Amino acid sequence: MEVTKTLLAGKNGTKRYLREYGDNLYCVRYRQDKEKGKRYTTVELIVDEGQLFKGYYQEVHGPHPTQNVDLQIGFSEFELRDQVKAAGARWDKGKKLWELPFYKVKKLGLESRMINMNPKIHG
């Protein structure tokens, strides 16, 4: 079976699966079996998460695509606020910041709005 395309969550071709699997979706793969004349769509899901050691992933790669990051958006920035709300952002009343998975922040081009990129490390 041959992989013809791999798409990270949030890209066109993954939205239907994002609705079904939410933030656990990592990627969608399209495969072909030419001998059988069939095509398959598979999904890769995140079922568990842990640190190799504190801060390693973020130091090397930045936030994980599905990691929620904080965004600062001014109260009067109505269009931008509506845009992140439409993408599924949640308002954190205590921090007074918006939370959104990193892959959505990248898709919207809002990396410069990110606050406190340190991962939430447990243990």
C-alpha positions in Angstrom: 0.0 0.0 0.0 1.4 3.4 -1.1 1.0 6.7 0.8 0.0 9.3 -1.8 -0.5 12.3 0.5 0.0 13.2 4.2 -1.8 16.3 5.6 -1.3 17.8 9.0 -4.5 18.5 11.0 -6.1 21.8 9.9 -5.1 21.6 6.2 -7.7 21.3 3.5 -8.7 17.6 3.3 -8.6 17.2 7.1 -11.5 19.4 8.3 -14.1 16.6 8.2 -11.8 14.5 10.4 -11.0 17.4 12.7 -14.7 17.8 13.5 -14.8 14.1 14.3 -11.6 13.7 16.3 -10.9 17.2 17.5 -7.5 18.2 18.9 -6.5 14.5 19.0 -6.1 14.4 15.2 -2.5 14.7 14.2 -2.7 14.0 10.4 -4.6 12.4 7.6 -3.0 10.0 5.1 -4.4 9.1 1.7 -3.2 5.6 0.5 -3.6 3.5 -2.6 -3.5 -0.2 -3.1 -3.0 -0.5 -6.9 -3.1 -4.3 -6.8 -6.6 -4.3 -5.3 -7.7 -1.1 -7.0 -8.6 0.6 -3.8 -7.9 3.9 -2.0 -7.9 4.4 1.7 -8.0 7.3 4.1 -6.3 6.8 7.4 -6.0 9.2 10.4 -3.2 9.4 13.0 -4.5 10.2 16.5 -2.7 11.4 19.6 -3.8 9.0 22.3 -1.1 9.9 25.0 1.3 12.7 25.5 4.4 13.1 27.7 7.7 14.9 27.7 11.0 13.1 26.8 12.5 15.6 29.2 11.5 19.0 30.3 11.2 21.5 27.4 13.0 19.4 24.8 10.4 19.4 22.1 9.7 23.1 22.3 13.4 24.1 22.4 14.0 22.2 19.2 10.7 22.5 17.3 8.5 25.2 19.0 5.0 24.3 20.3 3.5 21.0 19.3 0.8 21.5 16.5 -2.0 20.6 18.9 -0.7 22.4 21.9 -2.9 25.3 23.0 -1.0 28.6 23.0 -2.1 31.9 24.4 -2.9 34.9 22.1 -3.1 38.5 23.0 -5.8 40.4 21.1 -6.8 43.9 22.0 -10.4 44.5 23.1 -11.0 46.9 20.1 -9.7 44.4 17.5 -13.2 43.2 16.7 -12.4 41.5 13.3 -9.4 39.6 14.6 -11.3 38.6 17.7 -14.1 37.2 15.5 -11.6 35.4 13.4 -10.0 33.5 16.3 -13.4 32.8 17.8 -14.5 31.3 14.4 -11.3 29.1 14.5 -12.4 27.8 17.9 -10.4 29.9 20.3 -11.5 30.1 23.9 -11.2 33.1 26.2 -9.3 32.5 29.4 -10.9 35.0 31.8 -8.1 34.5 34.4 -5.3 35.2 32.0 -7.3 37.6 29.9 -5.9 35.8 26.8 -7.3 33.7 24.0 -6.3 30.0 23.8 -6.0 28.3 20.4 -4.1 25.2 19.2 -0.7 26.1 17.6 -1.5 24.7 14.2 -4.5 27.1 14.0 -2.4 30.0 15.1 0.1 29.3 12.3 -2.7 28.9 9.7 -4.1 32.3 10.7 -0.5 33.8 10.7 -0.8 35.0 14.3 2.5 33.7 15.8 3.5 37.2 16.7 0.4 37.4 19.0 1.6 34.4 21.0 2.3 35.0 24.7 4.2 32.6 27.1 5.3 29.9 24.7 6.6 27.7 27.6 5.0 24.3 27.5 2.9 23.2 30.5 5.1 20.6 31.9 3.8 18.2 34.5 6.0 16.1 36.8 
